[in-house]
Amino acid sequence: EMYPNPVKDILFLYIENDFKSAEIYNVQGKIIKNIESNKNQKQLNVSWLQKGVYFIKIKTNNGEFTKKIIKN
């Protein structure tokens, strides 16, 4: 789970498992940013993104999932 969505600056993550990494994609499917993390990180700074729709793939020690995010 992630909030807020739409997001302005900080995207908070609610993840039960250890957060390993994240990839942010644009709507064309191009990777914009690859974020490596320690297991305790629960927020991502996305203030650098331009306004629009993106997808974020979160990888944990228990698998991965992809969510759509809207940047305001």
N, CA, C, O and CB atoms as a CASP TS submission, in Angstrom:
PFRMAT TS
TARGET T0000
AUTHOR 0000-0000-0000
METHOD Language model
MODEL 1
PARENT N/A
ATOM      1  N   GLU     1       0.846  -1.191   0.000  1.00  0.00           N
ATOM      2  CA  GLU     1       0.000   0.000   0.000  1.00  0.00           C
ATOM      3  C   GLU     1       0.882   1.242   0.000  1.00  0.00           C
ATOM      4  O   GLU     1       1.917   1.284   0.664  1.00  0.00           O
ATOM      5  CB  GLU     1      -0.957   0.005   1.224  1.00  0.00           C
ATOM      6  N   MET     2       0.455   2.251  -0.754  1.00  0.00           N
ATOM      7  CA  MET     2       1.199   3.499  -0.861  1.00  0.00           C
ATOM      8  C   MET     2       0.241   4.673  -0.704  1.00  0.00           C
ATOM      9  O   MET     2      -0.913   4.595  -1.126  1.00  0.00           O
ATOM     10  CB  MET     2       1.952   3.582  -2.213  1.00  0.00           C
ATOM     11  N   TYR     3       0.700   5.730  -0.116  1.00  0.00           N
ATOM     12  CA  TYR     3      -0.110   6.939   0.027  1.00  0.00           C
ATOM     13  C   TYR     3       0.806   8.137   0.187  1.00  0.00           C
ATOM     14  O   TYR     3       1.950   7.936   0.595  1.00  0.00           O
ATOM     15  CB  TYR     3      -1.079   6.825   1.232  1.00  0.00           C
ATOM     16  N   PRO     4       0.404   9.352  -0.097  1.00  0.00           N
ATOM     17  CA  PRO     4      -0.848   9.672  -0.788  1.00  0.00           C
ATOM     18  C   PRO     4      -0.715   9.382  -2.283  1.00  0.00           C
ATOM     19  O   PRO     4       0.394   9.322  -2.815  1.00  0.00           O
ATOM     20  CB  PRO     4      -1.237  11.154  -0.559  1.00  0.00           C
ATOM     21  N   ASN     5      -1.817   9.210  -2.933  1.00  0.00           N
ATOM     22  CA  ASN     5      -1.834   8.999  -4.369  1.00  0.00           C
ATOM     23  C   ASN     5      -3.086   9.649  -4.920  1.00  0.00           C
ATOM     24  O   ASN     5      -4.167   9.078  -4.778  1.00  0.00           O
ATOM     25  CB  ASN     5      -1.776   7.486  -4.726  1.00  0.00           C
ATOM     26  N   PRO     6      -2.994  10.806  -5.537  1.00  0.00           N
ATOM     27  CA  PRO     6      -1.829  11.480  -6.100  1.00  0.00           C
ATOM     28  C   PRO     6      -0.831  11.963  -5.039  1.00  0.00           C
ATOM     29  O   PRO     6      -1.195  12.280  -3.907  1.00  0.00           O
ATOM     30  CB  PRO     6      -2.282  12.650  -6.930  1.00  0.00           C
ATOM     31  N   VAL     7       0.438  12.004  -5.452  1.00  0.00           N
ATOM     32  CA  VAL     7       1.533  12.375  -4.563  1.00  0.00           C
ATOM     33  C   VAL     7       2.180  13.669  -5.054  1.00  0.00           C
ATOM     34  O   VAL     7       2.240  13.929  -6.256  1.00  0.00           O
ATOM     35  CB  VAL     7       2.581  11.238  -4.477  1.00  0.00           C
ATOM     36  N   LYS     8       2.660  14.470  -4.112  1.00  0.00           N
ATOM     37  CA  LYS     8       3.380  15.695  -4.478  1.00  0.00           C
ATOM     38  C   LYS     8       4.883  15.529  -4.268  1.00  0.00           C
ATOM     39  O   LYS     8       5.658  15.706  -5.208  1.00  0.00           O
ATOM     40  CB  LYS     8       2.862  16.889  -3.658  1.00  0.00           C
ATOM     41  N   ASP     9       5.305  15.194  -3.053  1.00  0.00           N
ATOM     42  CA  ASP     9       6.737  15.109  -2.747  1.00  0.00           C
ATOM     43  C   ASP     9       7.169  13.744  -2.204  1.00  0.00           C
ATOM     44  O   ASP     9       8.093  13.126  -2.732  1.00  0.00           O
ATOM     45  CB  ASP     9       7.101  16.175  -1.749  1.00  0.00           C
ATOM     46  N   ILE    10       6.498  13.281  -1.152  1.00  0.00           N
ATOM     47  CA  ILE    10       6.907  12.052  -0.469  1.00  0.00           C
ATOM     48  C   ILE    10       5.828  10.986  -0.603  1.00  0.00           C
ATOM     49  O   ILE    10       4.663  11.214  -0.277  1.00  0.00           O
ATOM     50  CB  ILE    10       7.204  12.328   1.018  1.00  0.00           C
ATOM     51  N   LEU    11       6.238   9.821  -1.088  1.00  0.00           N
ATOM     52  CA  LEU    11       5.344   8.672  -1.205  1.00  0.00           C
ATOM     53  C   LEU    11       5.655   7.735  -0.047  1.00  0.00           C
ATOM     54  O   LEU    11       6.769   7.223   0.066  1.00  0.00           O
ATOM     55  CB  LEU    11       5.507   7.944  -2.593  1.00  0.00           C
ATOM     56  N   PHE    12       4.670   7.515   0.808  1.00  0.00           N
ATOM     57  CA  PHE    12       4.841   6.641   1.968  1.00  0.00           C
ATOM     58  C   PHE    12       4.449   5.218   1.601  1.00  0.00           C
ATOM     59  O   PHE    12       3.442   4.997   0.927  1.00  0.00           O
ATOM     60  CB  PHE    12       4.000   7.143   3.168  1.00  0.00           C
ATOM     61  N   LEU    13       5.240   4.266   2.042  1.00  0.00           N
ATOM     62  CA  LEU    13       5.021   2.858   1.731  1.00  0.00           C
ATOM     63  C   LEU    13       4.575   2.114   2.974  1.00  0.00           C
ATOM     64  O   LEU    13       5.161   2.262   4.046  1.00  0.00           O
ATOM     65  CB  LEU    13       6.292   2.221   1.154  1.00  0.00           C
ATOM     66  N   TYR    14       3.538   1.317   2.822  1.00  0.00           N
ATOM     67  CA  TYR    14       3.136   0.408   3.890  1.00  0.00           C
ATOM     68  C   TYR    14       3.373  -0.996   3.354  1.00  0.00           C
ATOM     69  O   TYR    14       2.560  -1.539   2.606  1.00  0.00           O
ATOM     70  CB  TYR    14       1.621   0.628   4.331  1.00  0.00           C
ATOM     71  N   ILE    15       4.505  -1.573   3.751  1.00  0.00           N
ATOM     72  CA  ILE    15       4.922  -2.872   3.240  1.00  0.00           C
ATOM     73  C   ILE    15       5.189  -3.796   4.420  1.00  0.00           C
ATOM     74  O   ILE    15       5.945  -3.455   5.330  1.00  0.00           O
ATOM     75  CB  ILE    15       6.183  -2.745   2.334  1.00  0.00           C
ATOM     76  N   GLU    16       4.567  -4.961   4.395  1.00  0.00           N
ATOM     77  CA  GLU    16       4.752  -5.908   5.496  1.00  0.00           C
ATOM     78  C   GLU    16       6.118  -6.580   5.451  1.00  0.00           C
ATOM     79  O   GLU    16       6.660  -6.959   6.489  1.00  0.00           O
ATOM     80  CB  GLU    16       3.664  -6.963   5.465  1.00  0.00           C
ATOM     81  N   ASN    17       6.673  -6.729   4.254  1.00  0.00           N
ATOM     82  CA  ASN    17       7.962  -7.405   4.092  1.00  0.00           C
ATOM     83  C   ASN    17       9.072  -6.379   3.893  1.00  0.00           C
ATOM     84  O   ASN    17       8.810  -5.192   3.697  1.00  0.00           O
ATOM     85  CB  ASN    17       7.918  -8.390   2.900  1.00  0.00           C
ATOM     86  N   ASP    18      10.306  -6.851   3.946  1.00  0.00           N
ATOM     87  CA  ASP    18      11.447  -5.961   3.752  1.00  0.00           C
ATOM     88  C   ASP    18      11.454  -5.386   2.340  1.00  0.00           C
ATOM     89  O   ASP    18      11.313  -6.122   1.363  1.00  0.00           O
ATOM     90  CB  ASP    18      12.758  -6.704   4.027  1.00  0.00           C
ATOM     91  N   PHE    19      11.618  -4.075   2.236  1.00  0.00           N
ATOM     92  CA  PHE    19      11.666  -3.356   0.975  1.00  0.00           C
ATOM     93  C   PHE    19      13.075  -3.437   0.428  1.00  0.00           C
ATOM     94  O   PHE    19      14.013  -2.941   1.051  1.00  0.00           O
ATOM     95  CB  PHE    19      11.220  -1.885   1.147  1.00  0.00           C
ATOM     96  N   LYS    20      13.239  -4.067  -0.749  1.00  0.00           N
ATOM     97  CA  LYS    20      14.563  -4.235  -1.334  1.00  0.00           C
ATOM     98  C   LYS    20      14.891  -3.152  -2.350  1.00  0.00           C
ATOM     99  O   LYS    20      15.978  -2.576  -2.313  1.00  0.00           O
ATOM    100  CB  LYS    20      14.670  -5.588  -1.985  1.00  0.00           C
ATOM    101  N   SER    21      13.963  -2.871  -3.255  1.00  0.00           N
ATOM    102  CA  SER    21      14.216  -1.863  -4.277  1.00  0.00           C
ATOM    103  C   SER    21      12.911  -1.448  -4.937  1.00  0.00           C
ATOM    104  O   SER    21      11.862  -2.057  -4.726  1.00  0.00           O
ATOM    105  CB  SER    21      15.206  -2.389  -5.329  1.00  0.00           C
ATOM    106  N   ALA    22      13.004  -0.394  -5.743  1.00  0.00           N
ATOM    107  CA  ALA    22      11.845   0.071  -6.501  1.00  0.00           C
ATOM    108  C   ALA    22      12.319   0.577  -7.855  1.00  0.00           C
ATOM    109  O   ALA    22      13.438   1.069  -7.996  1.00  0.00           O
ATOM    110  CB  ALA    22      11.074   1.186  -5.730  1.00  0.00           C
ATOM    111  N   GLU    23      11.450   0.447  -8.844  1.00  0.00           N
ATOM    112  CA  GLU    23      11.707   0.998 -10.164  1.00  0.00           C
ATOM    113  C   GLU    23      10.515   1.862 -10.540  1.00  0.00           C
ATOM    114  O   GLU    23       9.365   1.449 -10.390  1.00  0.00           O
ATOM    115  CB  GLU    23      11.954  -0.130 -11.223  1.00  0.00           C
ATOM    116  N   ILE    24      10.796   3.061 -11.028  1.00  0.00           N
ATOM    117  CA  ILE    24       9.735   3.957 -11.474  1.00  0.00           C
ATOM    118  C   ILE    24       9.774   3.993 -12.998  1.00  0.00           C
ATOM    119  O   ILE    24      10.819   4.230 -13.603  1.00  0.00           O
ATOM    120  CB  ILE    24       9.897   5.398 -10.860  1.00  0.00           C
ATOM    121  N   TYR    25       8.606   3.752 -13.606  1.00  0.00           N
ATOM    122  CA  TYR    25       8.458   3.727 -15.055  1.00  0.00           C
ATOM    123  C   TYR    25       7.521   4.838 -15.503  1.00  0.00           C
ATOM    124  O   TYR    25       6.613   5.227 -14.768  1.00  0.00           O
ATOM    125  CB  TYR    25       7.936   2.360 -15.527  1.00  0.00           C
ATOM    126  N   ASN    26       7.746   5.352 -16.721  1.00  0.00           N
ATOM    127  CA  ASN    26       6.769   6.263 -17.296  1.00  0.00           C
ATOM    128  C   ASN    26       5.689   5.440 -18.005  1.00  0.00           C
ATOM    129  O   ASN    26       5.764   4.212 -18.026  1.00  0.00           O
ATOM    130  CB  ASN    26       7.451   7.268 -18.282  1.00  0.00           C
ATOM    131  N   VAL    27       4.691   6.104 -18.582  1.00  0.00           N
ATOM    132  CA  VAL    27       3.578   5.366 -19.192  1.00  0.00           C
ATOM    133  C   VAL    27       3.998   4.605 -20.448  1.00  0.00           C
ATOM    134  O   VAL    27       3.279   3.710 -20.891  1.00  0.00           O
ATOM    135  CB  VAL    27       2.450   6.321 -19.533  1.00  0.00           C
ATOM    136  N   GLN    28       5.145   4.946 -21.026  1.00  0.00           N
ATOM    137  CA  GLN    28       5.660   4.203 -22.173  1.00  0.00           C
ATOM    138  C   GLN    28       6.419   2.942 -21.749  1.00  0.00           C
ATOM    139  O   GLN    28       6.839   2.156 -22.598  1.00  0.00           O
ATOM    140  CB  GLN    28       6.570   5.098 -23.005  1.00  0.00           C
ATOM    141  N   GLY    29       6.593   2.748 -20.438  1.00  0.00           N
ATOM    142  CA  GLY    29       7.277   1.561 -19.939  1.00  0.00           C
ATOM    143  C   GLY    29       8.776   1.716 -19.779  1.00  0.00           C
ATOM    144  O   GLY    29       9.477   0.738 -19.522  1.00  0.00           O
ATOM    145  N   LYS    30       9.277   2.939 -19.929  1.00  0.00           N
ATOM    146  CA  LYS    30      10.716   3.196 -19.784  1.00  0.00           C
ATOM    147  C   LYS    30      11.058   3.414 -18.309  1.00  0.00           C
ATOM    148  O   LYS    30      10.372   4.162 -17.614  1.00  0.00           O
ATOM    149  CB  LYS    30      11.145   4.432 -20.629  1.00  0.00           C
ATOM    150  N   ILE    31      12.121   2.759 -17.834  1.00  0.00           N
ATOM    151  CA  ILE    31      12.568   2.962 -16.454  1.00  0.00           C
ATOM    152  C   ILE    31      13.147   4.370 -16.326  1.00  0.00           C
ATOM    153  O   ILE    31      14.047   4.756 -17.072  1.00  0.00           O
ATOM    154  CB  ILE    31      13.625   1.884 -16.038  1.00  0.00           C
ATOM    155  N   ILE    32      12.616   5.126 -15.369  1.00  0.00           N
ATOM    156  CA  ILE    32      13.093   6.484 -15.110  1.00  0.00           C
ATOM    157  C   ILE    32      14.092   6.488 -13.967  1.00  0.00           C
ATOM    158  O   ILE    32      15.070   7.234 -13.983  1.00  0.00           O
ATOM    159  CB  ILE    32      11.919   7.420 -14.791  1.00  0.00           C
ATOM    160  N   LYS    33      13.836   5.648 -12.975  1.00  0.00           N
ATOM    161  CA  LYS    33      14.693   5.655 -11.779  1.00  0.00           C
ATOM    162  C   LYS    33      14.663   4.269 -11.152  1.00  0.00           C
ATOM    163  O   LYS    33      13.615   3.628 -11.070  1.00  0.00           O
ATOM    164  CB  LYS    33      14.228   6.742 -10.746  1.00  0.00           C
ATOM    165  N   ASN    34      15.829   3.824 -10.715  1.00  0.00           N
ATOM    166  CA  ASN    34      15.959   2.583  -9.962  1.00  0.00           C
ATOM    167  C   ASN    34      16.419   2.966  -8.568  1.00  0.00           C
ATOM    168  O   ASN    34      17.452   3.618  -8.412  1.00  0.00           O
ATOM    169  CB  ASN    34      16.959   1.575 -10.651  1.00  0.00           C
ATOM    170  N   ILE    35      15.666   2.570  -7.559  1.00  0.00           N
ATOM    171  CA  ILE    35      15.941   2.977  -6.188  1.00  0.00           C
ATOM    172  C   ILE    35      16.300   1.742  -5.367  1.00  0.00           C
ATOM    173  O   ILE    35      15.473   0.852  -5.166  1.00  0.00           O
ATOM    174  CB  ILE    35      14.722   3.720  -5.569  1.00  0.00           C
ATOM    175  N   GLU    36      17.529   1.703  -4.903  1.00  0.00           N
ATOM    176  CA  GLU    36      17.952   0.645  -3.981  1.00  0.00           C
ATOM    177  C   GLU    36      17.662   1.128  -2.573  1.00  0.00           C
ATOM    178  O   GLU    36      17.723   2.326  -2.296  1.00  0.00           O
ATOM    179  CB  GLU    36      19.478   0.285  -4.159  1.00  0.00           C
ATOM    180  N   SER    37      17.348   0.208  -1.694  1.00  0.00           N
ATOM    181  CA  SER    37      16.946   0.640  -0.367  1.00  0.00           C
ATOM    182  C   SER    37      17.435  -0.306   0.703  1.00  0.00           C
ATOM    183  O   SER    37      17.784  -1.459   0.450  1.00  0.00           O
ATOM    184  CB  SER    37      15.453   0.767  -0.291  1.00  0.00           C
ATOM    185  N   ASN    38      17.446   0.230   1.916  1.00  0.00           N
ATOM    186  CA  ASN    38      17.603  -0.666   3.056  1.00  0.00           C
ATOM    187  C   ASN    38      16.212  -1.158   3.437  1.00  0.00           C
ATOM    188  O   ASN    38      15.213  -0.581   3.007  1.00  0.00           O
ATOM    189  CB  ASN    38      18.316   0.051   4.268  1.00  0.00           C
ATOM    190  N   LYS    39      16.139  -2.198   4.226  1.00  0.00           N
ATOM    191  CA  LYS    39      14.853  -2.827   4.518  1.00  0.00           C
ATOM    192  C   LYS    39      13.919  -1.962   5.348  1.00  0.00           C
ATOM    193  O   LYS    39      12.719  -2.232   5.395  1.00  0.00           O
ATOM    194  CB  LYS    39      15.078  -4.116   5.226  1.00  0.00           C
ATOM    195  N   ASN    40      14.431  -0.941   5.996  1.00  0.00           N
ATOM    196  CA  ASN    40      13.594  -0.133   6.879  1.00  0.00           C
ATOM    197  C   ASN    40      13.014   1.110   6.210  1.00  0.00           C
ATOM    198  O   ASN    40      12.219   1.828   6.817  1.00  0.00           O
ATOM    199  CB  ASN    40      14.385   0.278   8.075  1.00  0.00           C
ATOM    200  N   GLN    41      13.407   1.367   4.967  1.00  0.00           N
ATOM    201  CA  GLN    41      12.911   2.567   4.291  1.00  0.00           C
ATOM    202  C   GLN    41      11.416   2.427   4.012  1.00  0.00           C
ATOM    203  O   GLN    41      10.968   1.425   3.455  1.00  0.00           O
ATOM    204  CB  GLN    41      13.688   2.815   2.973  1.00  0.00           C
ATOM    205  N   LYS    42      10.663   3.432   4.403  1.00  0.00           N
ATOM    206  CA  LYS    42       9.218   3.385   4.220  1.00  0.00           C
ATOM    207  C   LYS    42       8.681   4.604   3.480  1.00  0.00           C
ATOM    208  O   LYS    42       7.472   4.833   3.452  1.00  0.00           O
ATOM    209  CB  LYS    42       8.537   3.266   5.558  1.00  0.00           C
ATOM    210  N   GLN    43       9.590   5.397   2.872  1.00  0.00           N
ATOM    211  CA  GLN    43       9.131   6.547   2.101  1.00  0.00           C
ATOM    212  C   GLN    43      10.095   6.817   0.959  1.00  0.00           C
ATOM    213  O   GLN    43      11.294   6.555   1.055  1.00  0.00           O
ATOM    214  CB  GLN    43       8.993   7.792   2.998  1.00  0.00           C
ATOM    215  N   LEU    44       9.540   7.350  -0.129  1.00  0.00           N
ATOM    216  CA  LEU    44      10.327   7.688  -1.297  1.00  0.00           C
ATOM    217  C   LEU    44      10.092   9.144  -1.657  1.00  0.00           C
ATOM    218  O   LEU    44       8.951   9.603  -1.697  1.00  0.00           O
ATOM    219  CB  LEU    44       9.981   6.768  -2.478  1.00  0.00           C
ATOM    220  N   ASN    45      11.168   9.867  -1.919  1.00  0.00           N
ATOM    221  CA  ASN    45      11.056  11.253  -2.347  1.00  0.00           C
ATOM    222  C   ASN    45      10.867  11.251  -3.869  1.00  0.00           C
ATOM    223  O   ASN    45      11.765  10.849  -4.610  1.00  0.00           O
ATOM    224  CB  ASN    45      12.325  12.093  -1.920  1.00  0.00           C
ATOM    225  N   VAL    46       9.704  11.699  -4.326  1.00  0.00           N
ATOM    226  CA  VAL    46       9.411  11.755  -5.758  1.00  0.00           C
ATOM    227  C   VAL    46       9.182  13.194  -6.219  1.00  0.00           C
ATOM    228  O   VAL    46       8.556  13.424  -7.253  1.00  0.00           O
ATOM    229  CB  VAL    46       8.183  10.898  -6.084  1.00  0.00           C
ATOM    230  N   SER    47       9.689  14.161  -5.453  1.00  0.00           N
ATOM    231  CA  SER    47       9.489  15.571  -5.787  1.00  0.00           C
ATOM    232  C   SER    47      10.127  15.931  -7.128  1.00  0.00           C
ATOM    233  O   SER    47       9.710  16.900  -7.762  1.00  0.00           O
ATOM    234  CB  SER    47      10.060  16.458  -4.685  1.00  0.00           C
ATOM    235  N   TRP    48      11.112  15.186  -7.564  1.00  0.00           N
ATOM    236  CA  TRP    48      11.826  15.446  -8.808  1.00  0.00           C
ATOM    237  C   TRP    48      11.025  15.043 -10.046  1.00  0.00           C
ATOM    238  O   TRP    48      11.344  15.480 -11.152  1.00  0.00           O
ATOM    239  CB  TRP    48      13.144  14.715  -8.799  1.00  0.00           C
ATOM    240  N   LEU    49       9.994  14.220  -9.878  1.00  0.00           N
ATOM    241  CA  LEU    49       9.182  13.790 -11.023  1.00  0.00           C
ATOM    242  C   LEU    49       8.342  14.942 -11.558  1.00  0.00           C
ATOM    243  O   LEU    49       7.860  15.774 -10.790  1.00  0.00           O
ATOM    244  CB  LEU    49       8.273  12.616 -10.628  1.00  0.00           C
ATOM    245  N   GLN    50       8.169  14.990 -12.869  1.00  0.00           N
ATOM    246  CA  GLN    50       7.233  15.940 -13.464  1.00  0.00           C
ATOM    247  C   GLN    50       5.819  15.435 -13.232  1.00  0.00           C
ATOM    248  O   GLN    50       5.614  14.247 -12.984  1.00  0.00           O
ATOM    249  CB  GLN    50       7.513  16.137 -14.986  1.00  0.00           C
ATOM    250  N   LYS    51       4.839  16.335 -13.311  1.00  0.00           N
ATOM    251  CA  LYS    51       3.448  15.941 -13.145  1.00  0.00           C
ATOM    252  C   LYS    51       3.074  14.916 -14.208  1.00  0.00           C
ATOM    253  O   LYS    51       3.471  15.033 -15.368  1.00  0.00           O
ATOM    254  CB  LYS    51       2.517  17.168 -13.221  1.00  0.00           C
ATOM    255  N   GLY    52       2.301  13.907 -13.795  1.00  0.00           N
ATOM    256  CA  GLY    52       1.866  12.894 -14.750  1.00  0.00           C
ATOM    257  C   GLY    52       1.598  11.565 -14.083  1.00  0.00           C
ATOM    258  O   GLY    52       1.547  11.460 -12.857  1.00  0.00           O
ATOM    259  N   VAL    53       1.427  10.548 -14.917  1.00  0.00           N
ATOM    260  CA  VAL    53       1.130   9.191 -14.458  1.00  0.00           C
ATOM    261  C   VAL    53       2.383   8.342 -14.600  1.00  0.00           C
ATOM    262  O   VAL    53       3.078   8.399 -15.615  1.00  0.00           O
ATOM    263  CB  VAL    53      -0.055   8.568 -15.257  1.00  0.00           C
ATOM    264  N   TYR    54       2.659   7.557 -13.572  1.00  0.00           N
ATOM    265  CA  TYR    54       3.824   6.682 -13.550  1.00  0.00           C
ATOM    266  C   TYR    54       3.430   5.335 -12.950  1.00  0.00           C
ATOM    267  O   TYR    54       2.362   5.189 -12.355  1.00  0.00           O
ATOM    268  CB  TYR    54       4.986   7.326 -12.746  1.00  0.00           C
ATOM    269  N   PHE    55       4.298   4.378 -13.117  1.00  0.00           N
ATOM    270  CA  PHE    55       4.129   3.081 -12.475  1.00  0.00           C
ATOM    271  C   PHE    55       5.352   2.826 -11.620  1.00  0.00           C
ATOM    272  O   PHE    55       6.476   3.151 -12.003  1.00  0.00           O
ATOM    273  CB  PHE    55       3.923   1.941 -13.523  1.00  0.00           C
ATOM    274  N   ILE    56       5.122   2.241 -10.458  1.00  0.00           N
ATOM    275  CA  ILE    56       6.227   1.923  -9.566  1.00  0.00           C
ATOM    276  C   ILE    56       6.176   0.430  -9.249  1.00  0.00           C
ATOM    277  O   ILE    56       5.148  -0.099  -8.825  1.00  0.00           O
ATOM    278  CB  ILE    56       6.165   2.782  -8.261  1.00  0.00           C
ATOM    279  N   LYS    57       7.310  -0.234  -9.464  1.00  0.00           N
ATOM    280  CA  LYS    57       7.432  -1.655  -9.146  1.00  0.00           C
ATOM    281  C   LYS    57       8.236  -1.758  -7.862  1.00  0.00           C
ATOM    282  O   LYS    57       9.401  -1.363  -7.812  1.00  0.00           O
ATOM    283  CB  LYS    57       8.110  -2.464 -10.319  1.00  0.00           C
ATOM    284  N   ILE    58       7.610  -2.286  -6.835  1.00  0.00           N
ATOM    285  CA  ILE    58       8.250  -2.467  -5.526  1.00  0.00           C
ATOM    286  C   ILE    58       8.683  -3.924  -5.397  1.00  0.00           C
ATOM    287  O   ILE    58       7.887  -4.841  -5.599  1.00  0.00           O
ATOM    288  CB  ILE    58       7.282  -2.064  -4.356  1.00  0.00           C
ATOM    289  N   LYS    59       9.941  -4.121  -5.061  1.00  0.00           N
ATOM    290  CA  LYS    59      10.464  -5.470  -4.836  1.00  0.00           C
ATOM    291  C   LYS    59      10.711  -5.656  -3.350  1.00  0.00           C
ATOM    292  O   LYS    59      11.347  -4.822  -2.706  1.00  0.00           O
ATOM    293  CB  LYS    59      11.771  -5.715  -5.650  1.00  0.00           C
ATOM    294  N   THR    60      10.202  -6.756  -2.811  1.00  0.00           N
ATOM    295  CA  THR    60      10.400  -7.091  -1.407  1.00  0.00           C
ATOM    296  C   THR    60      11.027  -8.481  -1.319  1.00  0.00           C
ATOM    297  O   THR    60      11.210  -9.156  -2.333  1.00  0.00           O
ATOM    298  CB  THR    60       9.053  -7.034  -0.619  1.00  0.00           C
ATOM    299  N   ASN    61      11.350  -8.893  -0.114  1.00  0.00           N
ATOM    300  CA  ASN    61      11.907 -10.236   0.060  1.00  0.00           C
ATOM    301  C   ASN    61      10.847 -11.316  -0.129  1.00  0.00           C
ATOM    302  O   ASN    61      11.153 -12.506  -0.048  1.00  0.00           O
ATOM    303  CB  ASN    61      12.538 -10.369   1.442  1.00  0.00           C
ATOM    304  N   ASN    62       9.594 -10.907  -0.381  1.00  0.00           N
ATOM    305  CA  ASN    62       8.499 -11.856  -0.564  1.00  0.00           C
ATOM    306  C   ASN    62       7.841 -11.686  -1.933  1.00  0.00           C
ATOM    307  O   ASN    62       6.689 -12.080  -2.119  1.00  0.00           O
ATOM    308  CB  ASN    62       7.458 -11.685   0.545  1.00  0.00           C
ATOM    309  N   GLY    63       8.572 -11.096  -2.900  1.00  0.00           N
ATOM    310  CA  GLY    63       8.017 -10.907  -4.234  1.00  0.00           C
ATOM    311  C   GLY    63       8.002  -9.451  -4.637  1.00  0.00           C
ATOM    312  O   GLY    63       8.681  -8.616  -4.039  1.00  0.00           O
ATOM    313  N   GLU    64       7.210  -9.154  -5.671  1.00  0.00           N
ATOM    314  CA  GLU    64       7.137  -7.788  -6.167  1.00  0.00           C
ATOM    315  C   GLU    64       5.718  -7.455  -6.592  1.00  0.00           C
ATOM    316  O   GLU    64       4.911  -8.342  -6.871  1.00  0.00           O
ATOM    317  CB  GLU    64       8.105  -7.584  -7.335  1.00  0.00           C
ATOM    318  N   PHE    65       5.426  -6.152  -6.636  1.00  0.00           N
ATOM    319  CA  PHE    65       4.118  -5.698  -7.114  1.00  0.00           C
ATOM    320  C   PHE    65       4.279  -4.348  -7.783  1.00  0.00           C
ATOM    321  O   PHE    65       5.205  -3.597  -7.478  1.00  0.00           O
ATOM    322  CB  PHE    65       3.089  -5.614  -5.952  1.00  0.00           C
ATOM    323  N   THR    66       3.375  -4.048  -8.694  1.00  0.00           N
ATOM    324  CA  THR    66       3.411  -2.805  -9.454  1.00  0.00           C
ATOM    325  C   THR    66       2.143  -2.018  -9.203  1.00  0.00           C
ATOM    326  O   THR    66       1.046  -2.577  -9.211  1.00  0.00           O
ATOM    327  CB  THR    66       3.587  -3.081 -10.957  1.00  0.00           C
ATOM    328  N   LYS    67       2.289  -0.719  -8.979  1.00  0.00           N
ATOM    329  CA  LYS    67       1.148   0.172  -8.739  1.00  0.00           C
ATOM    330  C   LYS    67       1.280   1.413  -9.609  1.00  0.00           C
ATOM    331  O   LYS    67       2.382   1.833  -9.961  1.00  0.00           O
ATOM    332  CB  LYS    67       1.053   0.567  -7.240  1.00  0.00           C
ATOM    333  N   LYS    68       0.138   1.986  -9.945  1.00  0.00           N
ATOM    334  CA  LYS    68       0.120   3.251 -10.668  1.00  0.00           C
ATOM    335  C   LYS    68       0.160   4.385  -9.659  1.00  0.00           C
ATOM    336  O   LYS    68      -0.535   4.349  -8.644  1.00  0.00           O
ATOM    337  CB  LYS    68      -1.132   3.362 -11.584  1.00  0.00           C
ATOM    338  N   ILE    69       0.983   5.399  -9.945  1.00  0.00           N
ATOM    339  CA  ILE    69       1.005   6.599  -9.106  1.00  0.00           C
ATOM    340  C   ILE    69       0.773   7.819  -9.985  1.00  0.00           C
ATOM    341  O   ILE    69       1.158   7.845 -11.154  1.00  0.00           O
ATOM    342  CB  ILE    69       2.355   6.724  -8.333  1.00  0.00           C
ATOM    343  N   ILE    70       0.148   8.811  -9.412  1.00  0.00           N
ATOM    344  CA  ILE    70      -0.094  10.076 -10.092  1.00  0.00           C
ATOM    345  C   ILE    70       0.691  11.143  -9.370  1.00  0.00           C
ATOM    346  O   ILE    70       0.543  11.323  -8.161  1.00  0.00           O
ATOM    347  CB  ILE    70      -1.610  10.427 -10.140  1.00  0.00           C
ATOM    348  N   LYS    71       1.529  11.855 -10.112  1.00  0.00           N
ATOM    349  CA  LYS    71       2.352  12.926  -9.528  1.00  0.00           C
ATOM    350  C   LYS    71       1.687  14.260  -9.798  1.00  0.00           C
ATOM    351  O   LYS    71       1.399  14.601 -10.945  1.00  0.00           O
ATOM    352  CB  LYS    71       3.800  12.909 -10.105  1.00  0.00           C
ATOM    353  N   ASN    72       1.443  15.016  -8.731  1.00  0.00           N
ATOM    354  CA  ASN    72       0.866  16.368  -8.848  1.00  0.00           C
ATOM    355  C   ASN    72       1.947  17.420  -8.777  1.00  0.00           C
ATOM    356  O   ASN    72       1.654  18.613  -8.858  1.00  0.00           O
ATOM    357  CB  ASN    72      -0.174  16.617  -7.747  1.00  0.00           C
TER
END
